Amino acid sequence: MTDDVSSIPDDPLAMPPPYWRSGGAIFHVLRALQHLVDHLAQLVPLNQETDERLNEYFSRDPEPAEDDPEFGEICSELWDIEHEAKLDTDTAVFMSAISAEDALNRFCVYNLHREVAEPLEKLSPSEKLQVASAIVSHPGVKGRHPFTAIQQLTSWRNAFAHGHCVDRTTKSLRHNHLISPAAYPGVPDSVATCIKLVRGYLVLSRYLASISKNPYTGGDSEENREIETQIRGLEQYKFEGTPNVYTITFEE
């Protein structure tokens, strides 16, 4: 780390680079994924127990009143854990999008001359990736998995950051907020989206490492390896049924 930017060479390959000070979003990803694993572990027995209690409840009264407090009492603990799990997925995806841009910015600073890297700041993350990749002799990234990953992460982050429902088109406020979806997303949808987009972050991060000219931005990180482990753990939870009426099991 340095406190004088004038001492940093315009060409980052001219000397060992100073330490990159990250915003730390990656640690939010790690914590959110661990919390998600913990909450899904709680859901396995709780989902089955709630289903059994509901079967007994409806056997006594097949058409209960909509505001029957007993129904809410039976489902309340399940709903609480489901809510926590959805918060975990949102945090993991949002912070993965931040981490993806951080990785891309770091790549540009350590692999591109300052006169090239600084103008790229005006581009979108996907445009920045396309240009930076071509500059280091790896053109044609558009349409490949790393490019798709940064596009999807950025789109999700922008929708979320601007207060939109991420499962709906952001064509207009009316389309996004006033039109009910065919089915409201549940825990199975949220977990699947989380796995897909967080894995996309790993794809991007590892692609950047693979094309890096600077050893400082080459190679994998301990954080990426931990994320990979957590994602594999999440993939062991299997959902069957509809988004909001489902069974969940853990498969070793």
C-alpha positions in Angstrom: 0.0 0.0 0.0 1.2 3.5 -0.8 0.0 6.9 0.3 1.4 8.8 -2.8 -0.1 7.9 -6.1 2.6 9.8 -8.0 5.0 7.0 -7.0 3.0 4.4 -8.9 4.2 3.8 -12.5 1.8 4.3 -15.4 2.8 0.9 -16.6 1.8 -1.6 -13.9 4.2 -4.2 -15.2 7.1 -1.9 -14.6 7.5 -2.9 -11.0 5.8 -5.0 -8.4 2.4 -3.4 -7.8 1.3 -1.9 -4.5 -1.4 -3.8 -2.6 -4.9 -3.5 -3.9 -7.3 -2.3 -1.3 -10.6 -4.0 -1.9 -14.0 -2.9 -0.6 -14.4 -6.3 0.9 -17.6 -7.4 -0.9 -16.2 -10.9 -1.3 -16.5 -11.5 2.5 -20.2 -10.6 2.4 -20.5 -13.3 -0.3 -18.8 -15.8 1.9 -20.9 -15.0 5.0 -24.2 -15.0 3.0 -23.5 -18.4 1.5 -22.6 -19.9 4.8 -25.8 -18.5 6.4 -27.7 -19.9 3.4 -26.2 -23.4 3.9 -27.2 -23.2 7.6 -30.7 -22.1 6.8 -31.3 -24.8 4.2 -30.1 -27.4 6.7 -32.8 -26.1 9.1 -35.4 -26.2 6.3 -35.0 -30.0 5.7 -36.6 -31.2 8.9 -38.8 -28.1 9.4 -40.3 -28.4 5.9 -41.3 -32.0 6.6 -42.6 -31.3 10.1 -44.7 -28.4 8.8 -46.1 -30.5 6.0 -47.1 -33.2 8.5 -48.8 -30.6 10.7 -50.7 -29.1 7.8 -51.9 -32.5 6.7 -53.3 -33.1 10.1 -54.7 -29.6 10.2 -56.6 -30.0 6.9 -57.8 -33.4 7.8 -59.7 -31.8 10.7 -60.9 -28.8 8.6 -60.6 -29.1 4.8 -61.8 -25.5 4.2 -60.6 -23.4 7.1 -61.1 -19.6 7.3 -58.5 -17.6 5.4 -57.5 -15.8 8.6 -57.4 -18.8 10.9 -54.5 -18.1 13.3 -53.7 -21.8 13.7 -52.6 -22.0 10.1 -50.2 -19.1 10.7 -48.9 -20.6 13.9 -48.1 -23.9 12.0 -46.3 -22.1 9.2 -44.6 -19.2 11.0 -41.3 -20.8 11.8 -41.0 -22.2 8.2 -41.8 -18.8 6.8 -39.2 -17.1 9.0 -36.5 -19.5 7.8 -37.6 -19.1 4.2 -37.4 -15.4 4.5 -33.9 -15.6 6.0 -32.8 -17.9 3.1 -34.1 -15.4 0.5 -32.2 -12.6 2.2 -29.1 -14.7 2.1 -29.5 -15.4 -1.7 -30.0 -11.7 -2.4 -27.0 -10.7 -0.4 -24.8 -13.3 -2.0 -25.8 -12.3 -5.6 -25.6 -8.6 -5.0 -22.2 -8.8 -3.4 -21.0 -11.2 -6.1 -21.9 -8.5 -8.6 -19.8 -6.0 -6.6 -17.0 -8.5 -6.3 -17.1 -9.1 -10.0 -16.6 -5.5 -10.8 -13.9 -5.2 -8.2 -12.0 -8.1 -9.9 -12.4 -6.5 -13.3 -11.1 -3.1 -12.0 -8.2 -4.8 -10.3 -7.3 -6.6 -13.5 -7.4 -3.4 -15.5 -5.2 -1.5 -13.0 -2.5 -4.3 -12.9 -2.5 -5.3 -16.5 -3.2 -2.1 -18.6 -1.2 1.1 -18.9 -2.9 3.9 -16.9 -3.7 5.8 -20.0 -5.8 2.8 -21.1 -7.2 1.7 -17.8 -8.6 5.0 -16.7 -10.8 5.7 -19.8 -12.3 2.2 -19.4 -13.9 3.3 -16.2 -16.6 5.0 -18.3 -17.7 1.7 -19.8 -20.2 -0.8 -18.4 -18.6 -3.9 -16.8 -19.4 -6.1 -19.8 -17.9 -3.5 -22.2 -14.9 -3.1 -20.0 -14.3 -6.8 -20.0 -14.6 -7.0 -23.8 -12.0 -4.2 -24.3 -9.6 -5.2 -21.6 -9.6 -8.8 -22.7 -8.8 -7.8 -26.3 -6.0 -5.5 -25.2 -4.2 -8.4 -23.5 -4.5 -10.4 -26.7 -7.7 -12.4 -25.8 -10.3 -11.0 -28.2 -13.7 -12.6 -28.7 -14.8 -12.9 -25.1 -18.3 -11.5 -26.1 -20.8 -14.4 -26.1 -18.6 -16.6 -23.9 -19.4 -17.6 -20.3 -17.3 -14.9 -18.6 -19.1 -12.2 -20.7 -22.5 -13.6 -20.0 -21.7 -13.9 -16.3 -20.8 -10.2 -15.9 -23.9 -9.2 -18.0 -26.2 -11.2 -15.8 -24.6 -10.1 -12.5 -24.7 -6.5 -13.6 -28.3 -6.7 -14.7 -29.4 -8.3 -11.5 -27.5 -5.8 -9.4 -28.9 -2.8 -11.3 -32.4 -4.0 -10.9 -32.0 -4.6 -7.2 -30.1 -1.4 -6.6 -32.8 0.7 -8.3 -35.5 -0.8 -6.2 -37.0 -3.2 -8.8 -38.2 -6.7 -8.4 -35.4 -8.8 -9.9 -37.8 -11.5 -11.2 -39.7 -9.1 -13.4 -38.8 -7.1 -16.4 -37.6 -3.5 -15.7 -39.1 -2.2 -18.9 -41.1 0.2 -16.8 -42.2 0.8 -13.2 -45.7 -0.4 -14.1 -44.4 -3.6 -15.7 -42.1 -4.3 -12.8 -44.2 -3.4 -9.8 -47.9 -3.6 -10.8 -48.2 -6.7 -12.9 -48.3 -9.9 -10.8 -46.0 -12.8 -12.0 -47.5 -16.1 -13.0 -45.9 -17.5 -9.9 -44.1 -15.7 -7.1 -40.5 -16.9 -6.7 -39.9 -19.2 -3.7 -36.8 -20.6 -2.0 -36.1 -23.1 -4.8 -36.0 -20.3 -7.4 -33.9 -18.0 -5.1 -31.3 -20.8 -4.4 -31.1 -21.8 -8.1 -30.5 -18.1 -9.1 -27.9 -17.7 -6.4 -26.0 -20.8 -7.4 -26.0 -19.7 -11.1 -25.0 -16.1 -10.6 -22.4 -16.7 -7.8 -20.8 -19.4 -10.0 -20.8 -16.9 -12.7 -18.6 -14.6 -10.5 -16.2 -17.5 -10.2 -16.1 -18.0 -13.9 -15.3 -14.4 -14.5 -12.7 -14.2 -11.7 -10.9 -17.3 -12.9 -11.0 -16.1 -16.5 -9.4 -12.8 -15.6 -6.7 -14.7 -13.7 -6.1 -17.0 -16.7 -5.4 -14.1 -19.1 -3.5 -11.9 -16.6 0.0 -10.7 -17.6 0.7 -9.6 -14.1 1.4 -12.4 -11.6 -0.4 -10.4 -8.9 -3.7 -10.9 -10.6 -3.0 -14.5 -11.8 -3.9 -17.6 -9.9 -6.9 -18.4 -7.8 -7.8 -17.1 -4.3 -8.6 -18.8 -1.1 -11.9 -16.9 -1.1 -12.8 -18.3 -4.5 -12.0 -21.8 -3.4 -14.2 -21.4 -0.3 -17.1 -20.1 -2.5 -16.7 -23.1 -4.7 -17.0 -25.4 -1.7 -20.1 -23.6 -0.4 -21.7 -23.7 -3.9 -21.1 -27.5 -4.0 -22.7 -27.7 -0.6 -25.8 -25.8 -1.8 -26.1 -28.1 -4.8 -26.6 -31.1 -2.5 -30.0 -29.7 -1.5 -32.7 -30.9 -3.9 -36.1 -29.4 -4.3 -39.2 -31.0 -5.7 -42.6 -29.4 -6.2 -43.7 -25.9 -7.0 -41.8 -22.7 -6.0 -43.8 -22.3 -2.9 -45.1 -25.8 -2.1 -42.0 -28.0 -2.2 -40.0 -30.7 -0.5 -36.3 -30.3 0.3 -33.8 -33.0 0.8 -30.1 -33.2 1.4 -28.2 -35.7 -0.8 -24.7 -36.7 0.3 
